[in-house]
Amino acid sequence: MSTDEPTPEPDWKRRRRLAAAFGDGVPEQTSDDTDAREDRAGKGDDWYRDQVPPHHG
């Protein structure tokens, strides 16, 4: 008994194929993923969280 279903494509192959077709427009890691968040005029994430009005949090 044989099936005509293709074998699943590995994730790394799919990413390589899509990057070749559409370009690699999205980097694997962005500045938001790192701890270098102090770039916003010296204010860290804690400062921004403290500025959220009570009705938004």
N, CA, C and O atoms as a GROMACS GRO file, in nm:
protein
  228
    1MET      N    1   0.084  -0.116   0.000
    1MET     CA    2   0.000   0.000   0.000
    1MET      C    3   0.089   0.124   0.000
    1MET      O    4   0.172   0.141   0.090
    2SER      N    5   0.074   0.209  -0.098
    2SER     CA    6   0.158   0.327  -0.109
    2SER      C    7   0.071   0.451  -0.101
    2SER      O    8  -0.041   0.454  -0.152
    3THR      N    9   0.124   0.553  -0.036
    3THR     CA   10   0.051   0.680  -0.028
    3THR      C   11   0.120   0.782  -0.117
    3THR      O   12   0.243   0.781  -0.131
    4ASP      N   13   0.042   0.867  -0.175
    4ASP     CA   14   0.097   0.970  -0.262
    4ASP      C   15   0.121   1.102  -0.189
    4ASP      O   16   0.150   1.204  -0.251
    5GLU      N   17   0.108   1.100  -0.056
    5GLU     CA   18   0.130   1.221   0.020
    5GLU      C   19   0.279   1.251   0.029
    5GLU      O   20   0.359   1.161   0.054
    6PRO      N   21   0.317   1.375   0.007
    6PRO     CA   22   0.459   1.409   0.018
    6PRO      C   23   0.504   1.406   0.164
    6PRO      O   24   0.424   1.423   0.256
    7THR      N   25   0.631   1.383   0.183
    7THR     CA   26   0.684   1.385   0.319
    7THR      C   27   0.687   1.529   0.368
    7THR      O   28   0.708   1.621   0.289
    8PRO      N   29   0.666   1.549   0.497
    8PRO     CA   30   0.667   1.688   0.547
    8PRO      C   31   0.803   1.754   0.527
    8PRO      O   32   0.908   1.692   0.548
    9GLU      N   33   0.798   1.879   0.487
    9GLU     CA   34   0.921   1.954   0.464
    9GLU      C   35   0.978   2.000   0.598
    9GLU      O   36   0.905   2.056   0.680
   10PRO      N   37   1.107   1.979   0.622
   10PRO     CA   38   1.166   2.028   0.748
   10PRO      C   39   1.154   2.180   0.758
   10PRO      O   40   1.156   2.251   0.658
   11ASP      N   41   1.141   2.227   0.881
   11ASP     CA   42   1.122   2.370   0.905
   11ASP      C   43   1.237   2.453   0.849
   11ASP      O   44   1.213   2.559   0.791
   12TRP      N   45   1.360   2.408   0.866
   12TRP     CA   46   1.475   2.485   0.818
   12TRP      C   47   1.474   2.496   0.666
   12TRP      O   48   1.515   2.598   0.611
   13LYS      N   49   1.428   2.391   0.598
   13LYS     CA   50   1.421   2.395   0.451
   13LYS      C   51   1.314   2.493   0.406
   13LYS      O   52   1.333   2.568   0.310
   14ARG      N   53   1.201   2.491   0.474
   14ARG     CA   54   1.091   2.581   0.440
   14ARG      C   55   1.135   2.726   0.458
   14ARG      O   56   1.108   2.809   0.372
   15ARG      N   57   1.203   2.758   0.571
   15ARG     CA   58   1.249   2.894   0.593
   15ARG      C   59   1.348   2.936   0.486
   15ARG      O   60   1.343   3.050   0.439
   16ARG      N   61   1.438   2.848   0.446
   16ARG     CA   62   1.538   2.880   0.343
   16ARG      C   63   1.468   2.905   0.209
   16ARG      O   64   1.503   2.999   0.137
   17ARG      N   65   1.370   2.820   0.177
   17ARG     CA   66   1.297   2.836   0.051
   17ARG      C   67   1.219   2.967   0.048
   17ARG      O   68   1.220   3.038  -0.052
   18LEU      N   69   1.151   2.999   0.158
   18LEU     CA   70   1.074   3.123   0.163
   18LEU      C   71   1.164   3.246   0.162
   18LEU      O   72   1.130   3.347   0.100
   19ALA      N   73   1.279   3.239   0.230
   19ALA     CA   74   1.373   3.351   0.229
   19ALA      C   75   1.429   3.374   0.088
   19ALA      O   76   1.450   3.488   0.047
   20ALA      N   77   1.453   3.266   0.014
   20ALA     CA   78   1.503   3.280  -0.123
   20ALA      C   79   1.397   3.342  -0.214
   20ALA      O   80   1.430   3.418  -0.305
   21ALA      N   81   1.270   3.309  -0.188
   21ALA     CA   82   1.163   3.360  -0.273
   21ALA      C   83   1.124   3.504  -0.238
   21ALA      O   84   1.103   3.586  -0.327
   22PHE      N   85   1.114   3.533  -0.110
   22PHE     CA   86   1.061   3.662  -0.068
   22PHE      C   87   1.164   3.753  -0.003
   22PHE      O   88   1.133   3.868   0.028
   23GLY      N   89   1.284   3.706   0.018
   23GLY     CA   90   1.384   3.786   0.087
   23GLY      C   91   1.371   3.766   0.237
   23GLY      O   92   1.268   3.719   0.286
   24ASP      N   93   1.473   3.802   0.306
   24ASP     CA   94   1.474   3.785   0.451
   24ASP      C   95   1.443   3.920   0.514
   24ASP      O   96   1.533   3.986   0.566
   25GLY      N   97   1.318   3.961   0.510
   25GLY     CA   98   1.278   4.092   0.557
   25GLY      C   99   1.265   4.103   0.708
   25GLY      O  100   1.266   4.214   0.761
   26VAL      N  101   1.255   3.993   0.778
   26VAL     CA  102   1.238   3.996   0.923
   26VAL      C  103   1.357   3.927   0.988
   26VAL      O  104   1.379   3.808   0.965
   27PRO      N  105   1.433   4.000   1.067
   27PRO     CA  106   1.548   3.938   1.133
   27PRO      C  107   1.504   3.838   1.240
   27PRO      O  108   1.392   3.846   1.290
   28GLU      N  109   1.592   3.746   1.273
   28GLU     CA  110   1.562   3.647   1.376
   28GLU      C  111   1.545   3.712   1.513
   28GLU      O  112   1.462   3.669   1.593
   29GLN      N  113   1.623   3.818   1.540
   29GLN     CA  114   1.615   3.886   1.668
   29GLN      C  115   1.611   4.035   1.646
   29GLN      O  116   1.687   4.089   1.565
   30THR      N  117   1.522   4.102   1.717
   30THR     CA  118   1.512   4.247   1.706
   30THR      C  119   1.562   4.311   1.834
   30THR      O  120   1.593   4.242   1.931
   31SER      N  121   1.570   4.443   1.834
   31SER     CA  122   1.618   4.512   1.953
   31SER      C  123   1.522   4.496   2.070
   31SER      O  124   1.563   4.508   2.185
   32ASP      N  125   1.395   4.469   2.043
   32ASP     CA  126   1.299   4.446   2.151
   32ASP      C  127   1.325   4.315   2.224
   32ASP      O  128   1.284   4.300   2.339
   33ASP      N  129   1.391   4.222   2.160
   33ASP     CA  130   1.420   4.092   2.220
   33ASP      C  131   1.541   4.096   2.312
   33ASP      O  132   1.563   4.001   2.388
   34THR      N  133   1.617   4.201   2.307
   34THR     CA  134   1.741   4.208   2.385
   34THR      C  135   1.721   4.295   2.508
   34THR      O  136   1.615   4.354   2.527
   35ASP      N  137   1.823   4.303   2.591
   35ASP     CA  138   1.816   4.387   2.710
   35ASP      C  139   1.859   4.530   2.682
   35ASP      O  140   1.868   4.610   2.775
   36ALA      N  141   1.886   4.563   2.558
   36ALA     CA  142   1.930   4.699   2.521
   36ALA      C  143   1.808   4.788   2.500
   36ALA      O  144   1.791   4.845   2.392
   37ARG      N  145   1.725   4.800   2.602
   37ARG     CA  146   1.603   4.879   2.590
   37ARG      C  147   1.618   5.016   2.652
   37ARG      O  148   1.520   5.091   2.659
   38GLU      N  149   1.734   5.050   2.696
   38GLU     CA  150   1.757   5.180   2.760
   38GLU      C  151   1.779   5.290   2.655
   38GLU      O  152   1.814   5.402   2.692
   39ASP      N  153   1.759   5.260   2.528
   39ASP     CA  154   1.786   5.355   2.420
   39ASP      C  155   1.683   5.467   2.413
   39ASP      O  156   1.710   5.570   2.352
   40ARG      N  157   1.569   5.450   2.472
   40ARG     CA  158   1.461   5.547   2.459
   40ARG      C  159   1.483   5.663   2.554
   40ARG      O  160   1.420   5.670   2.660
   41ALA      N  161   1.572   5.752   2.519
   41ALA     CA  162   1.603   5.871   2.598
   41ALA      C  163   1.641   5.833   2.740
   41ALA      O  164   1.613   5.909   2.833
   42GLY      N  165   1.704   5.719   2.758
   42GLY     CA  166   1.750   5.678   2.890
   42GLY      C  167   1.644   5.618   2.979
   42GLY      O  168   1.671   5.586   3.095
   43LYS      N  169   1.524   5.601   2.928
   43LYS     CA  170   1.416   5.547   3.009
   43LYS      C  171   1.399   5.398   2.979
   43LYS      O  172   1.390   5.359   2.862
   44GLY      N  173   1.396   5.318   3.081
   44GLY     CA  174   1.379   5.174   3.064
   44GLY      C  175   1.233   5.134   3.059
   44GLY      O  176   1.145   5.219   3.071
   45ASP      N  177   1.208   5.007   3.042
   45ASP     CA  178   1.072   4.955   3.035
   45ASP      C  179   0.993   4.982   3.163
   45ASP      O  180   0.873   5.007   3.158
   46ASP      N  181   1.061   4.978   3.276
   46ASP     CA  182   0.991   5.003   3.403
   46ASP      C  183   0.931   5.143   3.407
   46ASP      O  184   0.820   5.162   3.455
   47TRP      N  185   1.006   5.240   3.356
   47TRP     CA  186   0.955   5.377   3.354
   47TRP      C  187   0.828   5.385   3.269
   47TRP      O  188   0.729   5.448   3.310
   48TYR      N  189   0.830   5.322   3.152
   48TYR     CA  190   0.713   5.326   3.064
   48TYR      C  191   0.594   5.254   3.126
   48TYR      O  192   0.480   5.299   3.112
   49ARG      N  193   0.619   5.144   3.195
   49ARG     CA  194   0.509   5.072   3.262
   49ARG      C  195   0.450   5.156   3.374
   49ARG      O  196   0.330   5.152   3.398
   50ASP      N  197   0.535   5.232   3.444
   50ASP     CA  198   0.486   5.318   3.552
   50ASP      C  199   0.401   5.434   3.501
   50ASP      O  200   0.324   5.492   3.577
   51GLN      N  201   0.414   5.467   3.372
   51GLN     CA  202   0.340   5.581   3.316
   51GLN      C  203   0.202   5.542   3.263
   51GLN      O  204   0.127   5.629   3.220
   52VAL      N  205   0.168   5.416   3.267
   52VAL     CA  206   0.038   5.371   3.217
   52VAL      C  207  -0.072   5.416   3.314
   52VAL      O  208  -0.062   5.391   3.434
   53PRO      N  209  -0.175   5.483   3.264
   53PRO     CA  210  -0.284   5.526   3.352
   53PRO      C  211  -0.354   5.404   3.414
   53PRO      O  212  -0.356   5.297   3.354
   54PRO      N  213  -0.409   5.420   3.533
   54PRO     CA  214  -0.472   5.307   3.603
   54PRO      C  215  -0.583   5.239   3.523
   54PRO      O  216  -0.601   5.118   3.534
   55HIS      N  217  -0.657   5.314   3.444
   55HIS     CA  218  -0.767   5.254   3.370
   55HIS      C  219  -0.719   5.173   3.249
   55HIS      O  220  -0.801   5.111   3.181
   56HIS      N  221  -0.588   5.173   3.220
   56HIS     CA  222  -0.532   5.095   3.110
   56HIS      C  223  -0.455   4.974   3.158
   56HIS      O  224  -0.403   4.899   3.075
   57GLY      N  225  -0.445   4.952   3.284
   57GLY     CA  226  -0.358   4.846   3.329
   57GLY      C  227  -0.426   4.741   3.405
   57GLY      O  228  -0.363   4.645   3.449
   0.00000   0.00000   0.00000
